[in-house]
Amino acid sequence: MTHSDLPETVRPDSVEHARETPELAQPHRELGLAEDEYQRIRDILGRRPTEAELAMYSVMWSEHCSYKSSKPHLKYFGTTTTPEMRSKMLAGIGENAGVVDIGDGWAVTFKLESHNHPSYVEPYQGAATGVGGIVRDIMAMGARPVAVADPLRFGPADAPDTRRVLPGVVAGVGGYGNCLGLPNIGGEVVFDESYASNPLVNAMCVGVLPSQDLHLAHASGTGNKLVLFGARTGLDGIGGVSVLASETFEGDESGGGHKKLPSVQVGDPFTEKVLIECCRELYGAGLVLGIQDLGGAGLSCATSELASAGDGGMRVDLDEVPLRASGMNAAEILSSESQERMCAVVRPGDVEAFMKVCAKWDVPATVIGEVTDGENLEIYSGDELVVDVPPRTVAHEGPVYDRPVERPAEQDLIAADNPNTLERPETPEQLRATLLRMTASPNLASREWVTSQYDRYVRGNTVLAQPSDGGVLRVDEDSGRGIAVATDCNARYTRLDPYEGARLALAEAYRNVAVTGATPMAVTNCLNFGSPEDPGVMWQFQQAVRGLADGCVELGIPVTGGNVSFYNQTGAKPILPTPVVGVLGTIDDVTRRIPTGVGEEAGETLLLLGETGEEFGGSEWARAEHDHLGGKPPQVDLARERLLAEVLRTGSRDGMVSAAHDLSEGGLAQTLVETTLIGECGARVVLPEGADPFVWLFSESAGRVLVAVPRSEELRFTEMCVARELPCTKIGVVDAESESLEIQDVADIPLTELREAWEGTFPRLFD
């Protein structure tokens, strides 16, 4: 029987068969491809695609992989980045992760990614594989991963579904990261109604490498071999994040089902731990020319991106791919998002040595293809050619949409809903009760229940971690050189004004790095928004991108890369626009880091840096006490933020600052509570004469930091602030003998009462 005589139902869908059956119906709509996108594929190929080609294009042209709705706006980052900002960047937007030179021959790579929808479908594995995926992005740059952080957002803290999702997500983040031996040194946990049925599980990883060891994803050199190594390929994760993250959840406003339910990937952290060590040895031996991790879109992504970034074509044989499920067809093998896999480009003469290193670490490795002198990516299954495509059309030249952008009419109504009309506490008794209620509110309460499930100090290089504002890690044991990271975003601010909200997120992450004594130097982001098909959502996105890019220019630090996550909504209800910003900083000597808790020295003076105004739009007080969202967000002065960072760096270097904590959600009241409880030391606070206690305690004006200064350094520090024109107000002293937080004429609250309020909420909700 000849190939042409085979019954239609069992004939392999080869390129030859595709040419012979141009009108064969294909499930392109079910795979997420629009009619015009499907026609474009046919035009590119000059025929209909095979089943395997259709699978490749569908996952690679998905919103998650192709950035087809965000590309027109993301270009703004490139047009605003100055040569000076680029000078420290070794790799930037478009690579697996950004890389910056931190001096002394060291480079740092870092990136934020999203794993939102998979974490709602299956919280533990969704969060765990989110960590695993971002770690492999860092590995693919040639770096050793050294730390992770996890910005998380959930629906109302007391909602039944939050009690399902949050413990699973936290366990997944901790379970995977702890097994890898990576300290978790930062992140956030935020609750809001808009995240019900659509939690945000963002993951950040940081890696370090000698500057000369940088690796990029490209396949060059005819005859060089493509080696797939790591775990076997299975049916888990078919479609995975590439499909889930490109689709809106459906259901009523309380949650519900969703259109598509591809399987969520299943992670094995012990396999990834061995893979890390294997990669480090391969890099050290010079056996890798190019490398790509297999995350979203699996082999479809790895093969097409490597070939697209190279100087030739590529031939791949799917029969050589190690499988852990029988009967997998070509489309399934190419679309599987099974975890803990990497693809490397290796010289023919180095293959044997490469395999020996993999065998040493018991990592399966197989040559599955080679670089050719052609132009196309050719993939075979058996003797059949099932993929024959120009790789750039799959990886880098997908559809780009200039979506309609329209400022929502309701934006003016929200801005006009001024929170200054809300009822405020006036008497000392009312102020005291408000402070305690807010301290215990889910968005301000201690995250110890969460962070205690993460290993923050594994490997012994962690210098600061939660509950500090930023995480600090030692990079070089000889010199003491270190790095600091922080992630932040107040999505309520962004809802009120997306442009200013993004700048505020940048300012807070920048400030949280600065309060550790480090110098902020680079930015990554994870831009979480609703459906790009909604013109109002696209307006929010456009404004946030411009706000972040313009803010980086003002601060003089570049965006090195990041992630866009669209379709974060249930039915027609989008999440609050949530552009999470991660900032990386460097510190010359980690022994000079600034801790968060007061009380390192007796009788420290408390100084408030910055200015306090009556700014309550989007504030935690408005939310916690009145369930209100309206008005304008706080004003942000990025020149002042830059000055503040310089003062803190000088104070750290010269030993003038013994503790520092930024003011953000909850204002000065929350900062005082946290610094005294973390330091286990009381304080006496006197607000300025004539000051409105409510405004001074609960306003969320930006650009403010509470510092504790040794009495011997008070004059020198304040003179420095005066000389640099940085507002500096003495508001109290640390009292090592006291066991309370005393705010004159307002309240005298025992630390035991504060601790009960601050630490009791999460155990009560989730134990």
C-alpha positions in Angstrom: 0.0 0.0 0.0 1.4 3.4 -1.0 1.3 6.5 1.2 -1.5 7.9 -1.1 -3.6 4.8 -0.6 -3.8 5.2 3.2 -7.2 6.0 4.6 -7.7 9.7 5.4 -8.2 8.9 9.1 -4.8 7.3 9.6 -2.6 9.1 7.1 0.2 11.0 8.8 -0.3 14.8 8.4 3.0 15.4 6.7 4.0 18.5 4.6 3.4 16.3 1.6 -0.1 15.4 2.8 -0.8 19.1 3.5 0.0 20.0 0.0 -2.3 17.2 -1.3 -5.2 18.2 0.9 -5.4 22.0 0.8 -9.1 22.2 1.8 -8.9 19.9 4.7 -10.8 21.5 7.6 -8.6 22.3 10.6 -9.5 23.3 14.2 -7.7 26.7 14.1 -10.4 28.5 16.1 -10.3 25.9 18.8 -6.6 26.5 19.1 -7.0 30.2 19.5 -6.2 31.4 16.0 -8.4 34.0 14.3 -9.6 33.6 10.7 -7.1 36.1 9.4 -4.3 34.6 11.5 -5.0 31.2 10.0 -5.1 32.6 6.5 -1.8 34.4 7.2 -0.2 31.0 8.1 -1.4 29.6 4.8 0.0 32.6 2.9 3.4 32.2 4.6 3.6 28.5 3.8 1.9 28.6 0.4 -0.4 25.7 1.6 -2.4 24.7 4.6 -0.3 24.0 7.8 0.2 20.4 9.0 -1.2 19.5 12.4 2.2 20.0 13.9 2.7 23.3 12.2 -0.7 24.5 13.3 0.1 23.6 16.9 3.4 25.5 16.7 1.9 28.6 15.3 -1.1 28.5 17.7 1.0 28.4 20.8 3.7 30.8 19.5 1.2 33.3 18.2 -0.7 33.2 21.5 -0.8 36.4 23.5 1.4 35.0 26.2 4.2 34.0 23.7 4.0 36.6 20.9 3.1 39.8 22.8 1.0 40.7 19.7 -1.2 43.2 21.5 1.6 44.8 23.7 4.5 45.1 21.1 3.4 48.5 19.8 3.4 50.0 23.3 6.5 48.1 24.6 8.6 49.8 21.9 8.4 52.9 24.0 10.9 51.4 26.4 13.5 51.2 23.6 12.9 54.8 22.4 13.3 56.3 25.9 16.4 54.3 27.1 19.4 56.5 26.8 23.0 55.4 26.0 24.0 56.1 29.6 21.2 53.8 30.9 22.3 51.1 28.4 25.9 51.3 29.4 25.7 48.7 32.2 23.4 46.4 30.3 24.9 43.2 28.9 21.5 41.9 27.7 18.1 43.5 27.6 14.6 43.3 26.3 14.1 40.3 24.0 16.5 38.0 25.8 15.4 35.3 28.3 16.3 37.8 31.1 18.1 41.1 31.5 21.7 41.2 32.5 23.6 44.1 34.1 27.3 44.5 34.9 27.8 45.2 38.7 31.6 45.5 38.6 34.6 43.4 39.7 33.9 41.0 36.9 30.4 40.2 38.2 27.1 40.4 36.3 23.5 39.9 37.6 20.5 38.6 35.7 17.0 39.0 36.9 13.4 38.8 35.6 9.8 38.7 36.6 7.2 36.3 35.0 3.6 35.5 35.5 1.9 32.1 36.1 -1.6 33.5 36.9 -4.2 31.4 35.3 -2.5 28.0 35.9 -2.2 28.9 39.6 -6.0 29.4 39.8 -6.7 26.1 38.0 -4.2 24.1 40.1 -2.6 26.4 42.8 0.2 24.2 44.0 1.6 23.1 40.6 0.8 26.4 39.0 2.9 28.3 41.5 5.6 25.7 41.7 6.1 25.6 37.9 6.0 29.4 37.8 9.1 29.3 40.1 10.7 26.6 38.0 10.1 28.4 34.8 11.7 31.7 35.9 14.6 29.9 37.4 15.3 28.2 34.0 15.2 31.7 32.3 18.0 32.7 34.6 19.9 29.5 34.0 19.6 30.0 30.2 21.7 33.3 30.6 24.6 31.3 31.9 24.0 32.3 35.5 23.6 30.4 38.8 20.2 31.2 40.3 20.8 32.7 43.8 17.4 33.9 45.0 13.7 34.2 44.2 10.9 36.5 45.2 7.1 36.2 44.7 4.6 39.1 44.3 1.2 37.5 44.9 -2.4 38.8 44.7 -5.6 37.2 45.7 -9.3 37.9 46.1 -10.8 38.9 49.5 -8.8 37.3 52.3 -12.0 35.9 53.9 -13.4 34.4 50.7 -13.7 30.6 50.5 -11.9 30.5 47.2 -9.0 32.5 48.6 -8.7 29.9 51.3 -8.4 27.3 48.5 -6.0 29.2 46.3 -3.6 31.0 48.7 -2.4 28.0 50.8 -1.8 26.0 47.6 0.1 28.8 45.9 2.2 29.5 49.0 3.0 25.8 49.4 3.9 25.6 45.7 6.3 28.6 45.8 7.9 27.3 49.0 8.0 23.6 48.0 9.7 24.2 44.7 12.0 27.0 45.8 13.0 25.4 49.0 13.9 22.1 47.2 16.1 24.1 44.8 18.0 25.6 47.7 17.1 29.2 46.7 16.4 31.7 49.4 13.1 33.6 49.0 14.1 37.2 49.9 11.1 39.3 48.8 7.7 39.7 47.4 4.2 40.9 48.3 0.8 39.5 49.4 -2.1 41.7 48.4 -5.9 41.1 48.6 -8.5 42.8 46.5 -12.0 41.8 45.2 -10.8 42.2 41.6 -8.4 39.3 41.9 -11.2 36.9 43.0 -11.1 33.9 40.5 -8.0 35.5 38.9 -5.1 35.5 41.3 -1.8 37.0 40.2 1.2 34.7 40.9 4.3 36.5 39.7 7.7 35.0 40.2 11.1 36.7 40.2 14.5 35.1 40.1 18.0 36.6 40.4 21.2 35.0 39.2 24.9 35.8 39.2 27.6 35.0 36.8 31.1 36.2 35.8 30.5 38.8 33.1 32.4 36.7 30.4 30.1 33.7 31.0 27.0 35.3 29.4 25.0 32.9 27.2 22.3 33.8 24.7 19.6 31.9 22.8 20.8 31.4 19.3 21.7 28.4 17.0 24.5 29.2 14.7 27.1 27.2 12.8 26.1 24.6 10.2 26.5 21.1 11.6 26.3 22.1 15.3 24.1 19.8 17.2 20.9 20.5 19.1 20.8 18.6 22.4 17.7 18.3 24.5 18.5 17.6 28.1 16.6 17.3 31.4 13.3 15.7 32.1 11.4 13.6 29.6 8.5 15.1 27.6 5.0 14.1 28.7 1.4 14.9 28.2 1.3 17.2 31.2 1.2 20.9 30.3 -0.1 20.4 26.7 -1.0 24.0 25.8 -0.3 25.0 29.4 0.5 28.6 30.2 0.7 29.5 26.5 -3.1 28.9 26.1 -4.3 29.5 29.7 -2.6 32.9 29.8 -4.1 34.0 26.5 -7.7 33.5 27.5 -10.2 35.2 29.7 -11.8 33.3 32.5 -15.5 33.0 32.1 -18.2 32.9 34.7 -20.3 35.2 36.8 -18.7 37.9 38.9 -18.2 35.5 41.8 -16.1 33.2 39.7 -16.9 30.1 37.7 -15.5 28.1 34.9 -13.3 29.1 32.0 -13.3 28.3 28.3 -10.2 26.2 28.1 -8.6 23.8 30.5 -5.3 22.5 29.2 -3.3 20.6 31.7 -1.2 22.5 34.1 2.5 21.6 34.1 3.8 19.3 36.9 7.1 20.3 38.4 9.9 18.2 39.9 12.3 20.6 41.8 14.8 17.8 42.5 15.3 17.3 38.7 15.7 21.1 38.3 18.2 21.3 41.1 20.4 18.7 39.4 19.8 20.5 36.1 21.2 23.7 37.6 24.4 22.0 38.7 24.7 20.2 35.3 24.3 23.5 33.5 27.0 25.2 35.7 29.5 22.5 34.8 28.6 22.6 31.1 29.1 26.4 31.1 32.4 26.1 33.0 33.7 23.6 30.5 32.8 25.8 27.5 30.5 23.2 26.0 27.5 25.4 25.2 27.3 27.7 22.2 23.6 28.7 22.7 20.9 27.7 25.1 17.2 28.0 25.5 14.9 26.7 28.3 11.7 25.0 27.5 8.9 26.9 29.2 5.7 28.3 27.6 5.2 26.5 24.2 7.8 23.9 24.9 9.8 22.6 22.0 7.9 24.8 19.6 9.4 27.8 21.4 12.9 26.4 21.9 13.5 25.2 18.4 11.9 28.2 16.6 13.6 30.8 18.8 17.0 29.2 18.6 16.7 28.9 14.8 15.3 32.4 14.4 18.1 34.0 16.3 20.8 32.0 14.4 22.3 32.3 11.0 20.8 29.2 9.3 18.1 26.6 9.4 17.6 23.6 11.7 16.6 20.0 11.3 14.9 18.2 14.3 13.9 14.6 14.6 11.1 14.1 17.1 11.7 10.4 17.3 14.8 11.2 19.3 12.9 13.2 22.0 12.7 11.1 25.2 9.0 10.6 26.1 7.3 9.6 29.3 3.9 8.9 27.6 3.3 6.5 24.8 1.5 7.4 21.6 2.3 11.1 21.6 2.0 12.6 18.2 4.1 15.4 16.8 1.8 18.2 17.7 1.7 17.0 21.3 5.4 16.6 21.6 5.9 20.2 20.2 3.2 21.7 22.4 4.0 19.9 25.7 5.2 22.3 28.5 6.7 19.5 30.6 9.1 21.1 33.0 12.8 20.9 33.7 14.0 20.8 30.1 16.7 22.7 28.2 17.9 22.8 24.6 21.6 23.5 23.9 23.6 24.1 20.7 26.8 22.1 20.9 29.8 21.7 18.5 30.0 18.2 17.1 33.4 17.7 18.7 32.0 18.6 22.1 29.0 16.3 22.1 30.7 13.4 23.8 32.0 15.7 26.6 28.6 17.3 26.9 27.0 13.8 27.3 29.6 12.8 29.9 28.7 15.8 32.1 25.0 15.1 31.8 25.6 11.4 32.7 27.6 12.5 35.7 24.6 14.4 37.0 22.2 11.6 35.8 20.5 14.1 33.5 19.0 12.5 30.3 20.4 14.1 27.2 19.8 13.4 23.5 20.9 14.9 20.2 17.6 15.7 18.5 18.8 17.8 15.6 21.4 20.0 14.0 21.9 23.5 12.5 21.7 23.4 8.7 22.7 25.8 6.0 19.1 26.2 4.9 16.6 28.8 5.9 13.8 26.7 7.4 13.1 24.8 10.5 12.4 21.3 9.4 11.0 18.8 11.9 10.6 15.1 11.2 8.4 12.5 12.8 9.4 9.0 11.6 10.3 9.5 8.0 7.8 12.2 7.5 8.5 15.9 7.3 5.8 17.4 9.5 7.1 20.9 9.9 8.8 23.0 7.3 8.6 26.7 8.3 10.6 29.9 8.2 11.5 30.1 12.0 11.2 33.8 12.3 7.5 33.6 11.2 6.9 31.4 14.2 9.1 33.0 16.8 9.4 36.7 16.0 7.2 37.7 13.1 3.7 36.8 14.4 0.7 39.1 14.1 0.9 42.5 15.8 -2.3 44.3 16.7 -2.7 48.0 17.2 -5.7 47.5 19.5 -8.2 50.4 20.0 -7.2 52.6 23.0 -9.8 54.7 24.7 -9.8 56.4 28.1 -12.8 55.1 30.0 -15.6 57.6 30.6 -15.8 56.5 34.3 -12.2 57.6 34.9 -13.3 61.2 35.6 -16.0 60.0 38.0 -13.5 57.9 39.9 -11.1 60.9 40.1 -13.9 63.1 41.4 -14.8 60.8 44.2 -12.6 62.5 46.7 -11.7 60.4 49.8 -11.3 63.6 51.8 -15.1 63.6 52.3 -15.0 60.3 54.2 -15.5 60.3 57.9 -12.2 60.4 59.9 -11.2 59.5 63.4 -10.7 62.6 65.5 -10.4 61.7 69.2 -7.3 59.9 70.6 -9.6 56.9 71.3 -10.8 56.8 67.7 -7.2 57.2 66.3 -6.0 54.4 68.6 -8.8 52.0 67.5 -8.2 52.9 63.8 -4.5 52.2 64.1 -5.1 48.7 65.7 -7.8 47.8 63.1 -5.6 48.8 60.2 -2.6 47.0 61.7 -4.7 43.8 61.7 -6.2 44.3 58.2 -5.2 41.6 55.7 -3.2 44.0 53.5 -1.1 45.4 56.4 -0.9 42.4 58.8 2.4 40.4 59.2 3.1 38.0 56.3 5.1 35.7 58.7 2.5 32.9 58.1 3.5 33.0 54.4 7.2 33.7 54.6 7.8 31.1 57.3 7.0 28.5 54.7 9.9 29.8 52.6 13.6 29.2 53.3 14.9 32.8 53.4 18.5 32.0 54.5 19.5 28.8 52.7 23.1 29.0 51.3 24.1 31.5 54.0 24.3 34.6 51.8 21.0 36.3 52.8 21.7 39.5 54.6 18.1 40.9 54.6 14.8 39.3 53.7 11.1 39.8 54.6 9.8 41.5 56.6 12.5 44.0 55.5 11.6 46.4 52.6 14.1 44.8 50.3 16.1 41.6 50.1 19.9 41.8 50.3 22.2 39.0 49.2 26.0 38.6 49.4 27.5 37.9 45.9 31.2 37.9 46.7 32.4 36.6 50.0 35.8 38.1 49.6 34.8 41.7 48.9 31.4 41.7 50.6 29.8 43.0 47.4 26.0 42.3 47.3 22.8 42.9 45.6 19.4 44.1 46.7 15.9 43.5 45.2 12.4 44.6 45.8 9.1 44.3 44.0 6.1 46.6 44.4 2.9 47.8 42.9 -0.2 49.5 44.4 -2.8 48.6 41.8 -5.3 50.9 43.5 -3.1 53.9 42.6 -2.9 52.6 39.0 -6.7 52.3 38.8 -7.0 55.9 39.7 -4.3 57.1 37.3 -2.4 54.4 35.3 0.5 56.7 34.3 1.1 58.0 37.9 0.3 54.6 39.4 3.1 53.0 37.4 5.5 55.8 38.4 4.5 55.2 42.0 5.1 51.5 41.7 8.6 52.2 40.3 9.3 54.8 43.1 8.3 52.4 45.9 10.4 49.5 44.5 13.3 52.0 44.0 12.9 53.3 47.5 12.7 49.8 49.0 16.1 49.0 47.5 17.5 52.4 48.6 16.4 51.9 52.3 18.7 48.8 52.5 21.7 51.1 51.7 22.0 49.8 48.1 22.2 51.8 44.9 19.2 51.0 42.5 20.5 50.3 39.0 18.0 48.3 36.8 14.3 47.4 36.5 12.3 44.4 35.4 8.5 44.3 35.3 5.4 42.0 35.1 2.5 44.0 33.6 -0.7 42.3 34.6 -3.9 43.6 32.9 -7.3 42.6 31.7 -8.3 41.8 28.1 -6.5 43.7 25.4 -9.7 43.6 23.4 -11.1 46.1 25.8 -10.1 49.7 24.7 -10.2 50.8 28.3 -7.8 48.1 29.4 -5.5 49.1 26.5 -5.6 52.7 27.6 -4.5 51.6 31.1 -1.7 49.5 29.6 -0.5 52.3 27.4 -0.5 54.8 30.2 1.3 52.4 32.6 4.0 51.6 30.1 4.6 55.3 29.4 4.6 56.1 33.1 7.1 53.4 33.9 9.4 54.2 30.9 9.3 58.0 31.6 10.0 57.3 35.3 13.0 55.2 34.5 14.5 58.0 32.4 14.0 60.4 35.4 15.7 57.9 37.7 18.4 57.1 35.2 17.9 53.3 35.4 16.9 51.0 32.5 14.1 48.5 32.0 16.1 45.3 31.2 13.1 43.1 30.4 9.9 41.7 31.8 6.6 40.1 31.0 3.1 41.1 29.9 0.1 39.1 31.2 -3.2 40.0 29.6 -6.7 38.5 29.9 -6.6 38.7 33.7 -10.4 39.0 34.1 -13.4 36.9 34.9 -16.1 37.5 32.3 -16.2 41.2 31.7 -14.6 42.2 35.0 -10.9 42.9 34.7 -8.5 43.0 37.6 -7.1 46.3 38.8 -4.3 47.2 36.5 -1.2 45.8 38.2 2.2 46.7 36.7 4.5 45.0 39.2 8.0 46.6 39.2 11.1 44.8 40.3 14.2 46.9 41.0 17.8 45.5 41.4 20.4 47.4 43.3 24.0 46.9 44.3 25.8 47.5 47.6 29.6 47.5 47.9 29.7 46.0 51.4 26.8 44.0 52.8 28.0 44.6 56.3 26.9 48.2 55.8 23.3 47.2 54.9 20.6 49.1 56.8 18.2 46.9 58.8 14.5 47.6 59.2 13.9 47.3 62.9 14.9 50.0 65.4 16.9 49.4 68.6 20.4 48.5 67.4 21.7 51.4 69.5 20.3 52.9 72.6 18.4 56.2 72.3 18.3 56.4 68.5 16.7 59.5 67.1 13.7 58.9 64.8 13.7 61.2 61.7 11.1 61.4 59.0 12.6 62.2 55.6 10.3 63.7 53.0 7.1 65.7 53.2 3.6 64.7 54.4 0.5 65.9 52.6 -3.2 65.2 52.8 -3.1 62.3 50.3 -5.6 59.5 50.7 -6.7 58.5 47.2 -6.3 54.8 46.9 -5.0 54.6 50.4 -5.2 51.6 52.7 -7.2 53.7 55.2 -9.9 54.4 52.6 -10.0 50.7 51.7 -9.9 49.2 55.1 -12.1 51.7 56.9 -14.6 52.7 54.1 -14.2 50.2 51.2 -13.6 53.3 49.1 -11.5 53.7 45.9 -11.5 57.2 44.4 -9.8 60.5 44.0 -6.2 61.0 42.9 -3.2 58.9 43.9 -0.3 60.5 45.8 2.0 62.8 43.8 5.4 61.4 43.1 8.6 63.4 42.7 11.2 61.1 41.2 14.0 63.7 41.5 13.2 63.6 45.2 13.3 59.8 45.2 16.7 59.9 43.6 18.0 62.4 46.2 16.5 60.3 49.0 18.4 57.2 47.7 21.7 59.2 47.6 21.2 60.3 51.2 20.4 56.8 52.4 23.4 55.4 50.5 25.7 58.0 52.1 24.2 57.3 55.5 24.8 53.6 55.1 28.4 54.0 53.9 29.3 56.4 56.7 27.5 54.6 59.5 25.0 57.4 60.1 21.8 55.3 59.8 21.1 52.4 62.1 17.6 51.5 60.7 15.3 52.6 57.9 11.8 51.8 56.7 9.9 53.3 53.8 6.4 54.8 54.2 3.8 53.3 51.9 0.5 51.5 52.5 -0.8 52.5 55.9 1.5 55.5 56.2 3.6 56.5 59.2 1.4 54.6 61.6 2.1 51.3 59.9 5.8 52.1 59.6 6.1 52.8 63.3 4.3 49.6 64.2 6.5 47.5 62.0 9.9 49.1 63.0 9.2 48.7 66.7 7.9 45.1 66.4 10.7 44.0 64.1 13.2 45.6 66.4 11.4 44.5 69.5 11.9 47.9 71.0 9.6 50.7 72.1 9.5 54.3 70.9 8.2 57.7 71.9 6.8 59.8 69.0 6.0 63.5 69.0 4.2 64.8 65.9 5.1 68.3 64.8 3.3 71.2 66.6 0.0 72.0 64.9 0.1 68.8 62.8 -3.2 66.9 62.1 -2.6 63.5 63.8 -4.8 61.7 61.4 -3.0 63.1 58.3 0.5 62.5 59.7 -0.3 59.0 60.8 -2.3 57.6 57.8 -1.5 59.7 54.8 0.4 57.8 52.0 2.4 60.6 50.6 5.3 59.2 48.5 9.0 59.9 48.9 9.1 59.3 52.7 11.4 57.2 54.8 11.6 56.8 58.6 15.2 56.5 59.7 16.8 55.8 63.1 20.0 57.7 63.6 22.5 57.2 66.5 22.5 60.2 68.8 26.2 60.7 68.0 25.3 61.0 64.3 22.1 63.1 64.5 23.8 66.5 63.8 25.9 65.2 61.0 23.0 63.5 59.3 20.6 66.4 59.6 23.2 68.8 58.3 23.6 66.5 55.3 19.9 66.6 54.7 19.8 70.4 55.0 22.7 70.8 52.6 20.9 68.6 50.0 17.6 70.3 50.6 15.9 67.0 51.7 13.1 67.7 54.3 14.0 66.1 57.6 11.7 66.2 60.7 12.6 64.8 64.1 9.6 62.9 65.4 10.8 60.9 68.3 13.3 58.6 69.9 13.8 54.8 70.4 13.3 53.7 74.0 15.0 50.4 74.7 13.4 50.4 78.2 9.9 50.9 76.9 7.6 48.1 75.9 5.1 50.3 74.0 4.7 52.6 71.1 3.8 56.0 72.6 2.4 58.7 70.2 2.1 61.8 72.3 -1.5 63.0 72.7 -2.8 60.1 70.6 -2.1 56.7 72.1 0.3 54.6 74.2 -0.1 51.0 72.9 1.8 48.1 74.4 3.9 46.2 71.9 2.2 43.0 73.0 -1.2 44.4 71.9 0.3 45.6 68.6 1.9 42.2 68.0 -1.3 40.4 68.6 -3.1 42.6 66.1 -0.3 42.4 63.5 0.6 38.7 63.7 -2.8 37.2 64.4 -4.6 37.8 61.1 -3.1 35.3 58.7 -3.1 32.3 61.2 -6.8 33.2 62.0 -7.7 33.2 58.3 -5.7 30.3 56.9 -4.6 27.9 59.6 
